[in-house]
């Protein structure tokens, strides 16, 4: 009887170990901003969505904070989403407003990190909050390749995964830089000038090439590369096609951004993989 019991125990142990060997354990990297790069992982950037307006005198506080972030890290992607009586007003702002402020008015300035995180007021003294959302290690990467010529935009957004993902959505923005227009300024930044004459507005959202809340991405399994392609005429609201740029980012089911990438027109990017 004892012999049979020992044999049964050995068989059960063998089956348990065999089954355990088939489990896939994904080792997620340390994604904190201070963690050293891990070979094969991707650079992690923070997305800053700045809800702003040329008429908004306090919005220069956030603009200045974004400039400070860019001085301290190369891992930020910023987008200026203009609203109100503004030459750069973005008509499709409603879904974003309903996402971040479903029960409140959009009283500018408003800013969000990785789409859903409130950038703590005053943003200029909370630069580290944005930097803490960057890192050297994430398991999904983006690379953008584009041509802007003969009145047409062709853009490929390449996504690579070294972890299994589900419920991802891709957002792709068409932006414009070097838009010159006076900016109201009720702060002491920019020498307290009000208005700031001929202020240069950059990363201005002109069109969303996807649903602004994201298009579903499939095939996001370990080792896969997925490409989404866009071809469209240059929108009529673009003042100068030479100043077109792009931003692309992936969001999870909670609408939080997992990684982002910016690109100039006619730029061909590689994935930002750690050696």
N, C-alpha and C positions, 0 to 999 in steps of 0.2 A: 504493500500500500504506500509505504514511504517512498519507494523507488518510483512508482507511478506519479506521485505528487511532485517529486523532483524533476522528472521528465517533463511534466505539464508546465512546471514553472519555467524551465529552460526554453520550452517552445514559445510560451507567452512573452518571455523577455526578448527572444529573437524577433518575433513578429512586431513587438513594440519598437525595437530599434530599427527594424527595416522600414516601418511606416514613418518613423521620425526622420529617417534619412531622406524621405521624399519631400519633406516640407521645405519650401523655399523661404529662407529668412533674408529679408532685404535690410542691409545695414545702412541706415540713413546717416549721412554725414553731419558733422557739426556745422550748422549754417550760420553761426554767430559771426559778427563782423570781424572779431579778433582771431578767429580760427585760421590756422595756416592752410594753404591750398592742398587739396588732396588730388593726386594724379587721376585724370579722367573725369573729374567733376567740372562743373561750369561756373563761371562768374555769375554772381547774383546781384541784380540791380534793384533799386527801389524806384517805384513810380510815384511821382508827385503830380496830382491833378489840382490845378490852381483855378478855382472859379473866380473870375475877375471881370473888370470892366475899365475902359478908359475914363469913365466918369466917376469911378470909385476911388476916392482920395485916400482911403485906408488900405487899399489893396497893394500899395507900394511896399507895405510892411512884409507881405508874403513874397513879393518879387525880390526884395532884398534878401530875405531868408533863403530863397532858392539859389541866389547867387553865392551866398555863403556856403551852402551845401556843395555846390560845384567847385568851390575853392578847396574843399577838404576831402572830396572823393570824386573819382571818375566813374562811380557806379550809380549815377542817378539819371532818370529819364523824366523830364518835366513837360507838362502840357498845360497851356493856358486856354481855359474854356470861358470865352467872353459871353456876357449875358446883359440884357437890358438895352437901353438906348445907346447903342455902340456900333461903330462901323464893322466890327468883327463879331457881332452877335451870332451865336451858334443856335440855329433853329431847333435842333434835335436834342436840346438839353433836358427836356421833361423826364425821360426815363432815368437819367442819372440823378436828377433832383429827387425823384420819387424813391430812388434806391437809398440815397444817403440821408435824406431828410423827408421821410414819408409824411410826417405830420406837422411840418413847419415850413415857413417861407424861406426862400433862398436869399437871406440877407448877407450881402457880400461885406468883407471878404470871407470866403470859405475855402479850406484846403483839406485834402485827404492824402494820406500816404497809403500806397498799395490799395487804392480805391476806397477802403472801408474804415481805415484808422484815422481818427481826428488828429491833425497836427496840433499839438497843444499850444494854446495862446500864452504868451506871445511867441510866435514861431521863431523869431530871430534869436531867442534865448534857449530854444529847444532844437538846435541843429543836430545834436547827438541823437535825438529820437529818430530822425530820418536816416542817419548814418548807421544806426543799430539795425536797420532793416536791410542793409547790404551785406555782402559776404563773398567769400572765395569759393564756396561750395554749395552747389545745388545740383539736382539730378535731372534738370531739363534745361536745354539751351535753345537760343534763337539766333538766326542769322538771316539778314535781309539782303536781297539782290534786286536792283531796280534799274530801269531805263526810263528817262523822261525825255521824249524827243518827238518832233513832228506833231505836237498837240496831243500825244498819247502817253499815258502812264502804264507801264508794265512792272508789276511787283511780285516777287516770290518771297513768301515768308516760310522759312525752313525751321522745323522744330525737331529736336532730337531728345530721346528719352533713355536714361540709364536706370530707370525704375518704372514699374508698372503704375500707370495713372488711369483714373476713370473720372467721368463727369467734368472734363476740362472744356473751357471755351476760349476762343481766340478773339481778341479785339485788335483791330488795326486802324490807326488814325492817319489821316493825311493832314500834315501841318504846313504852316508857312512861317518863314523867318523874315526879319528885316522889314517889318511893317512900321512905317513912320507915322506917328500920330500923337498929338499932345495928350499927356496923362495927368489927371488930377492927383494932387499929393497933399494930404493933410498930416504927414509925418515929418520927422526931422531927417529922414533918409533922403539921399540925393540932394544934399545941401539945403533941404527944406524948400526947394523951388516949387512953386505952385502957380500955374500948371508947369509940369516938366515939358518944355517945348521940344518938339521933334523927338519924342521918346521912341526908342526902338523896341517894338513888341516882337518877341520871338516865341517859337513853338506854339503858335496860335492854331487852335483846332479849326480846320476848314471843312472837313468831311470825315465821316466814319465809314470806312470801306466794308465793315461788317455791321451787324446789329451792334449798337453801342454797348449793349450788355454782354455781347459775345456770341459767336457762332460755335456750335458744337464741333469738337475735334475728336475723331475716332482713330483707332489704330495706335493708341498711345501706350504701347507695351515696351517692356525692357528691350533695348537695342534697336528700336525702330526710329526711322526718320520720316516725318510727315511734311508735305509741302502744300501750302495753299497759295494759289495764283490769282492775281487780280489784273484786269486790263480794262482801262476806262479812259475816256477823254478828259483832259485837264479841266476841272470844274471852272465855271465862269467867275466864281468869286476869288480865284487865285489872281493876285495882282501881278506877280512876276514868277514865272515857272522856274526860273533859276534859283529861287529861294524855297522850293518845295523840300520838305523832309517828311520822315515817317516815324511812327512809334507803334510797336507791336508788343502785346503782352498776353500772357496766359493767366486765366482766373480759375479757381476751383469752384465747387458747388456752393461755397459760402461767399462767392464774389470777391474774395481776396486775391490779390495778384501774387503769383508764385515766382514769376520772373518777367523782365521787360527788356526791350532793346530799342534803341533809336538808330536812325540811319539817314544820311543825306541822300538826295537824289543821285542816281547814277553811281551808287556805291555797291560794291560786291563784297559781302562780309563772309567770314568764316566763323564757325562756332568758337566761342571763347572757352576752350578746353584747357584745363591745367595740364602741363606736361608731366 
